[in-house]
Every structure is written in C-alpha cells, then in structure tokens.
Amino acid sequence: MMHAPITAADTARATPLSLAQACRGCRTGAPLRSAITMAFQPIVDIETGSVFAYEALVRGADGQSAGEVLSSIEPDMIYKFDQACRVKAIELAGALFAPDGDAKLSINFMPNAVYEPNACIRASLAAARRVGFDPGRLMFEFTENERMVDVVHVRHIIESYQARGFTTAIDDFGAGYAGLGLLADLRPDMLKLDMALIRGIDGSAARRTIVAGVVRMADELGIRCIAEGIETAAELRALREIGVRLCQGYLFARPAIEVLPAPALPSGTVTTAANR
C-alpha cells in the first residue's frame, strides 16, 4: 500500500514530550503496582484449521482481569505499562510458540502509550532477541477508547511498524470511534470486526449486510478482516458464508493464562478444497 510521507513537522507535532523524557519514563521511576502476566486466545484460519495468531491479553499475576489491571495504572505510568506488557508477551511467546511455526503474536497497545515508535519498540526487539522469537511474527492491534485527536501520530506508528515488517490491525472496528474515518486515514494491514457486529449475525440481516460490506471494502483496500467474539456455530456459519476466513472467540477457545489453548473447531468448520 502507498502512503503519503510523514514529515518531520508532522512528527514534531505528534510528540509533545522529549525523547529523553519518554525513554526515561520507561527505564526509571516507580515500578508497576502489581505484577502482570498474559493469557492467550487463538485466531483461527477456518479454511485450514490452523492458528493464524495468538492474541496476548493482560492479566494480573493472581489472575486479575484486564479491567482490574488497567484500573490500577496511573496516567504517568502508561509508557512503562505498555512496555511491560509487550515484553511479557514476547517473553512468554518465546517459551510457548513453536520456533519453526508461523503463528503470529498479537499484542494490544494504546497509541498514546507510544511516544516515538522507533524508540519505543527497542525493548520489544531486545526481548525478542533474548528469547529467540522472530520479530516478523509480531502483530500490533491498536485500540482507542476515546476520540482520536492525533491521527498523524498514529499513522506514523503504523507506517513505522509496517516498515519493520510487523502486522498492524485496528481493533474493535465498528464500535465507538474505530470507524471508517480511521480506516481511510490509517490503512492498517488488518481489521478486527467488533463483537457487537458479530453477536447474533446469523439472525440479523442488517448485521450480515454491514459485515459483508466491510469485508468487501477491506478486500478492495488489500486489508484482511478478523471476526472476534464468535460464540456460536450459527454465527460462524454466517461469517463463513460472507467470506470471513480469520475468526476468534469462545466458540474456539477461551483465553488461557500462560498457555496456548488449542482451538476446538466445530464439525464442518474447515473449508479447504480437500474437505469441500
């Protein structure tokens, strides 16, 4: 995909802190209030039955939910928290992922937690080298819980990550502020269709029409779609008829802490030529 270049002036406007300040915030200061770990949930390719990626989801060391963990993070700790999550996910992936496999490690991040992408990725790359994890298997999902006011900065992050060979994705597409405007401005590699669009899609002509339109549009832009939050075989059948190939949800596996759960595929899910 072709992108308009990000200028030095654009980057300067998008990064209000000095690089030294931001990096110092990750290396020094008070430690996080509590230890974190990661749960993993598979994203399944229903044409082959293989795992396309495992998404890393933050948890407390004692099993606390992501919401509990996030609520304990002070605003001035957001840089350090983001780095800690990335590093922990990669360290666990180094121990759990097959070294000769091709499944990706998908890591969530908040754009305002990345000061300057080439500086903020250093700890992640160092962790990958340390545990022997191929950084080309990294996928970054970004989510924005509030209206994104600095699209230039986020576009700079995405272009920098794509240039390094990472896969990029908009999470929760179709919910909140993650909509068509962001897609036009940011042009990621992938879209994750929000579960609000997926829930009950088998019984909703409106949802099927909307999802089919998004999938068709994304395909024309060279962007792949992932349907998340799938809970029933009927939802899966509807998505397969629309042409969605990458799927995630409780139907396949629930997140498991420090384990890569094997997906359970309903009978007739795999649609390879040999099974047609």
Kinemage of the C-alpha trace (Angstrom):
@kinemage 1
@onewidth
@group {chain A} dominant
@subgroup {mainchain}
@vectorlist {calphas} color= white
{ca met a 1} P 0.000 0.000 0.000
{ca met a 2} L 1.189 3.505 -0.815
{ca his a 3} L 1.167 6.127 1.924
{ca ala a 4} L 1.785 9.850 1.856
{ca pro a 5} L 5.075 10.552 3.677
{ca ile a 6} L 5.102 11.713 7.293
{ca thr a 7} L 7.149 14.870 7.544
{ca ala a 8} L 9.453 15.939 10.361
{ca ala a 9} L 6.999 18.731 11.191
{ca asp a 10} L 4.154 16.200 11.436
{ca thr a 11} L 6.161 14.056 13.825
{ca ala a 12} L 7.144 17.010 15.948
{ca arg a 13} L 3.502 17.998 16.364
{ca ala a 14} L 2.590 14.424 17.267
{ca thr a 15} L 5.200 14.026 20.018
{ca pro a 16} L 4.884 16.666 22.757
{ca leu a 17} L 7.471 15.177 25.124
{ca ser a 18} L 11.188 14.995 24.503
{ca leu a 19} L 12.540 11.594 23.529
{ca ala a 20} L 14.806 11.627 26.570
{ca gln a 21} L 11.835 12.251 28.880
{ca ala a 22} L 9.760 9.480 27.352
{ca cys a 23} L 12.562 6.919 27.421
{ca arg a 24} L 13.480 7.866 30.966
{ca gly a 25} L 9.859 7.263 31.969
{ca cys a 26} L 10.115 3.652 30.772
{ca arg a 27} L 13.521 2.966 32.349
{ca thr a 28} L 13.155 4.702 35.686
{ca gly a 29} L 10.578 5.777 38.230
{ca ala a 30} L 8.308 3.735 40.455
{ca pro a 31} L 7.645 0.112 39.489
{ca leu a 32} L 4.198 -1.042 38.428
{ca arg a 33} L 1.891 -1.593 41.388
{ca ser a 34} L 1.413 -5.277 40.657
{ca ala a 35} L 2.977 -7.988 38.551
{ca ile a 36} L 1.362 -8.846 35.225
{ca thr a 37} L 1.151 -11.876 33.022
{ca met a 38} L -0.634 -12.785 29.791
{ca ala a 39} L -3.494 -15.000 28.706
{ca phe a 40} L -3.573 -16.203 25.110
{ca gln a 41} L -6.518 -16.750 22.765
{ca pro a 42} L -6.210 -18.175 19.235
{ca ile a 43} L -7.254 -16.524 15.997
{ca val a 44} L -8.179 -19.384 13.672
{ca asp a 45} L -7.959 -19.703 9.898
{ca ile a 46} L -11.153 -21.627 9.181
{ca glu a 47} L -10.015 -22.596 5.687
{ca thr a 48} L -7.083 -24.587 7.017
{ca gly a 49} L -7.944 -25.134 10.683
{ca ser a 50} L -4.586 -23.656 11.657
{ca val a 51} L -3.884 -20.904 14.182
{ca phe a 52} L -3.152 -17.635 12.409
{ca ala a 53} L -2.186 -15.842 15.627
{ca tyr a 54} L -2.498 -15.880 19.381
{ca glu a 55} L -3.662 -12.656 20.978
{ca ala a 56} L -1.925 -11.780 24.255
{ca leu a 57} L -4.346 -10.382 26.841
{ca val a 58} L -3.029 -8.798 30.014
{ca arg a 59} L -3.897 -10.387 33.345
{ca gly a 60} L -2.771 -9.869 36.916
{ca ala a 61} L -0.241 -12.323 38.297
{ca asp a 62} L -3.027 -13.726 40.502
{ca gly a 63} L -5.493 -13.966 37.644
{ca gln a 64} L -6.996 -10.468 37.869
{ca ser a 65} L -8.922 -9.372 34.780
{ca ala a 66} L -7.608 -6.880 32.265
{ca gly a 67} L -10.032 -4.291 33.639
{ca glu a 68} L -8.693 -4.700 37.158
{ca val a 69} L -5.116 -4.404 35.953
{ca leu a 70} L -5.777 -1.334 33.802
{ca ser a 71} L -7.659 0.441 36.573
{ca ser a 72} L -4.543 0.316 38.751
{ca ile a 73} L -2.295 2.059 36.194
{ca glu a 74} L -1.637 5.725 36.894
{ca pro a 75} L -1.524 8.055 33.860
{ca asp a 76} L 2.179 8.766 34.359
{ca met a 77} L 2.893 5.017 34.224
{ca ile a 78} L 1.308 4.377 30.843
{ca tyr a 79} L 4.625 4.243 28.950
{ca lys a 80} L 6.123 1.783 31.409
{ca phe a 81} L 2.960 -0.334 31.467
{ca asp a 82} L 2.867 -0.557 27.665
{ca gln a 83} L 6.496 -1.642 27.544
{ca ala a 84} L 5.997 -4.174 30.341
{ca cys a 85} L 3.030 -5.745 28.534
{ca arg a 86} L 4.897 -6.057 25.256
{ca val a 87} L 7.987 -7.534 26.863
{ca lys a 88} L 5.999 -10.014 28.969
{ca ala a 89} L 4.003 -11.191 25.948
{ca ile a 90} L 7.161 -11.704 23.883
{ca glu a 91} L 8.993 -13.482 26.699
{ca leu a 92} L 6.114 -15.910 27.127
{ca ala a 93} L 5.825 -16.379 23.361
{ca gly a 94} L 9.498 -17.280 23.233
{ca ala a 95} L 8.797 -20.156 25.610
{ca leu a 96} L 5.388 -21.233 24.254
{ca phe a 97} L 5.408 -20.717 20.478
{ca ala a 98} L 6.922 -23.335 18.181
{ca pro a 99} L 10.171 -21.760 16.933
{ca asp a 100} L 9.641 -23.068 13.411
{ca gly a 101} L 5.959 -22.112 13.267
{ca asp a 102} L 4.341 -19.135 11.587
{ca ala a 103} L 1.583 -18.223 14.058
{ca lys a 104} L 1.773 -14.551 14.949
{ca leu a 105} L 1.823 -12.997 18.394
{ca ser a 106} L -0.818 -10.271 18.557
{ca ile a 107} L -0.211 -7.532 21.130
{ca asn a 108} L -2.666 -4.774 22.041
{ca phe a 109} L -1.438 -1.244 22.534
{ca met a 110} L -2.861 2.217 23.121
{ca pro a 111} L -1.451 4.783 20.677
{ca asn a 112} L -0.959 7.402 23.378
{ca ala a 113} L 1.384 4.975 25.134
{ca val a 114} L 3.833 5.115 22.208
{ca tyr a 115} L 5.932 8.251 22.234
{ca glu a 116} L 8.134 7.593 19.208
{ca pro a 117} L 7.703 4.188 17.526
{ca asn a 118} L 11.324 3.524 16.645
{ca ala a 119} L 12.416 4.312 20.199
{ca cys a 120} L 9.531 2.571 21.965
{ca ile a 121} L 9.969 -0.679 20.014
{ca arg a 122} L 13.542 -1.185 21.208
{ca ala a 123} L 12.613 -3.041 24.397
{ca ser a 124} L 10.334 -5.346 22.401
{ca leu a 125} L 13.050 -6.146 19.875
{ca ala a 126} L 15.551 -6.747 22.670
{ca ala a 127} L 13.114 -9.153 24.332
{ca ala a 128} L 12.591 -10.984 21.030
{ca arg a 129} L 16.352 -11.402 20.573
{ca arg a 130} L 16.746 -12.566 24.152
{ca val a 131} L 14.169 -15.360 23.847
{ca gly a 132} L 14.741 -16.187 20.176
{ca phe a 133} L 11.331 -15.020 18.928
{ca asp a 134} L 11.126 -13.906 15.290
{ca pro a 135} L 10.010 -10.235 15.345
{ca gly a 136} L 8.470 -10.753 11.908
{ca arg a 137} L 5.740 -12.699 13.712
{ca leu a 138} L 4.655 -9.670 15.749
{ca met a 139} L 1.215 -8.191 15.160
{ca phe a 140} L 0.101 -4.997 16.898
{ca glu a 141} L -3.573 -4.240 17.487
{ca phe a 142} L -4.325 -0.669 18.404
{ca thr a 143} L -7.464 0.416 20.148
{ca glu a 144} L -8.697 3.859 21.087
{ca asn a 145} L -11.250 4.251 23.865
{ca glu a 146} L -11.588 7.986 23.292
{ca arg a 147} L -11.863 10.030 20.113
{ca met a 148} L -8.514 10.007 18.354
{ca val a 149} L -7.326 13.592 18.052
{ca asp a 150} L -3.827 12.951 16.728
{ca val a 151} L -4.272 10.757 13.688
{ca val a 152} L -0.899 11.891 12.314
{ca his a 153} L 0.879 10.352 15.283
{ca val a 154} L -0.977 7.037 14.976
{ca arg a 155} L -0.350 6.919 11.241
{ca his a 156} L 3.334 7.476 11.952
{ca ile a 157} L 3.283 4.495 14.337
{ca ile a 158} L 1.555 2.247 11.806
{ca glu a 159} L 3.862 3.195 8.941
{ca ser a 160} L 6.932 2.684 11.142
{ca tyr a 161} L 5.717 -0.749 12.226
{ca gln a 162} L 4.815 -1.783 8.684
{ca ala a 163} L 8.274 -0.708 7.504
{ca arg a 164} L 9.768 -3.069 10.099
{ca gly a 165} L 7.673 -5.971 8.815
{ca phe a 166} L 5.172 -6.027 11.685
{ca thr a 167} L 1.490 -6.652 11.031
{ca thr a 168} L -0.849 -3.860 12.150
{ca ala a 169} L -4.550 -4.017 12.973
{ca ile a 170} L -7.399 -1.763 14.063
{ca asp a 171} L -9.127 -3.477 16.992
{ca asp a 172} L -12.870 -3.252 17.733
{ca phe a 173} L -13.685 -1.944 14.252
{ca gly a 174} L -17.303 -0.822 14.056
{ca ala a 175} L -17.543 0.160 17.721
{ca gly a 176} L -17.004 3.518 19.378
{ca tyr a 177} L -14.543 5.671 17.441
{ca ala a 178} L -12.927 2.867 15.419
{ca gly a 179} L -14.754 3.528 12.172
{ca leu a 180} L -14.425 4.403 8.510
{ca gly a 181} L -12.587 7.672 9.107
{ca leu a 182} L -9.754 5.884 10.884
{ca leu a 183} L -9.618 3.221 8.182
{ca ala a 184} L -9.242 5.858 5.457
{ca asp a 185} L -6.535 7.737 7.359
{ca leu a 186} L -4.518 4.869 8.801
{ca arg a 187} L -4.696 1.961 6.334
{ca pro a 188} L -3.614 -0.921 8.578
{ca asp a 189} L -2.990 -4.469 7.409
{ca met a 190} L -5.985 -5.914 9.235
{ca leu a 191} L -9.360 -5.045 10.768
{ca lys a 192} L -10.814 -6.804 13.771
{ca leu a 193} L -14.589 -6.650 13.491
{ca asp a 194} L -16.087 -5.803 16.868
{ca met a 195} L -18.165 -8.449 18.591
{ca ala a 196} L -21.152 -6.086 18.623
{ca leu a 197} L -21.372 -6.646 14.859
{ca ile a 198} L -20.856 -10.392 15.228
{ca arg a 199} L -23.287 -11.169 18.055
{ca gly a 200} L -26.396 -12.776 16.580
{ca ile a 201} L -25.299 -12.122 12.998
{ca asp a 202} L -26.950 -15.363 11.907
{ca gly a 203} L -30.353 -13.913 12.803
{ca ser a 204} L -29.778 -10.329 11.712
{ca ala a 205} L -29.976 -9.377 8.045
{ca ala a 206} L -28.750 -5.885 8.931
{ca arg a 207} L -25.578 -7.206 10.592
{ca arg a 208} L -24.898 -9.563 7.701
{ca thr a 209} L -25.252 -6.716 5.207
{ca ile a 210} L -22.972 -4.413 7.210
{ca val a 211} L -20.280 -7.039 7.775
{ca ala a 212} L -20.414 -8.165 4.136
{ca gly a 213} L -19.968 -4.550 3.047
{ca val a 214} L -16.993 -4.029 5.368
{ca val a 215} L -15.361 -7.267 4.224
{ca arg a 216} L -15.827 -6.341 0.557
{ca met a 217} L -14.478 -2.828 1.136
{ca ala a 218} L -11.490 -4.124 3.105
{ca asp a 219} L -10.702 -6.646 0.399
{ca glu a 220} L -10.617 -3.865 -2.205
{ca leu a 221} L -8.164 -1.977 0.034
{ca gly a 222} L -5.942 -5.033 0.492
{ca ile a 223} L -6.890 -5.342 4.169
{ca arg a 224} L -7.779 -8.655 5.839
{ca cys a 225} L -10.626 -8.998 8.340
{ca ile a 226} L -10.788 -10.907 11.606
{ca ala a 227} L -14.154 -11.562 13.265
{ca glu a 228} L -13.856 -11.546 17.054
{ca gly a 229} L -16.236 -12.580 19.785
{ca ile a 230} L -17.740 -15.587 17.968
{ca glu a 231} L -19.723 -17.728 20.403
{ca thr a 232} L -21.996 -19.970 18.354
{ca ala a 233} L -21.694 -22.290 15.379
{ca ala a 234} L -24.535 -20.366 13.711
{ca glu a 235} L -22.567 -17.105 13.909
{ca leu a 236} L -19.574 -18.905 12.411
{ca arg a 237} L -21.640 -20.296 9.530
{ca ala a 238} L -22.972 -16.825 8.715
{ca leu a 239} L -19.482 -15.339 8.731
{ca arg a 240} L -18.123 -18.130 6.551
{ca glu a 241} L -20.895 -17.505 4.008
{ca ile a 242} L -19.909 -13.817 3.943
{ca gly a 243} L -16.293 -14.784 3.266
{ca val a 244} L -14.617 -14.166 6.627
{ca arg a 245} L -11.660 -16.502 6.992
{ca leu a 246} L -9.981 -15.469 10.268
{ca cys a 247} L -12.062 -15.990 13.396
{ca gln a 248} L -11.687 -15.622 17.168
{ca gly a 249} L -13.969 -16.244 20.119
{ca tyr a 250} L -15.149 -18.518 22.889
{ca leu a 251} L -16.505 -20.946 20.275
{ca phe a 252} L -12.897 -21.934 19.551
{ca ala a 253} L -11.171 -21.356 22.895
{ca arg a 254} L -11.277 -19.138 25.957
{ca pro a 255} L -8.143 -17.186 26.890
{ca ala a 256} L -5.734 -19.279 28.969
{ca ile a 257} L -3.088 -17.791 31.249
{ca glu a 258} L 0.476 -18.594 30.139
{ca val a 259} L -0.826 -21.408 27.904
{ca leu a 260} L -1.557 -21.602 24.175
{ca pro a 261} L -5.002 -23.235 24.071
{ca ala a 262} L -5.653 -25.498 21.109
{ca pro a 263} L -8.765 -24.326 19.248
{ca ala a 264} L -11.769 -26.630 19.128
{ca leu a 265} L -13.316 -26.378 15.674
{ca pro a 266} L -16.977 -27.315 15.243
{ca ser a 267} L -17.624 -30.152 12.806
{ca gly a 268} L -17.574 -28.944 9.222
{ca thr a 269} L -15.660 -25.738 10.034
{ca val a 270} L -12.587 -26.330 7.864
{ca thr a 271} L -13.334 -25.435 4.275
{ca thr a 272} L -10.165 -26.405 2.411
{ca ala a 273} L -10.572 -27.797 -1.096
{ca ala a 274} L -9.898 -31.307 0.215
{ca asn a 275} L -12.920 -31.001 2.505
{ca arg a 276} L -15.386 -29.475 0.046
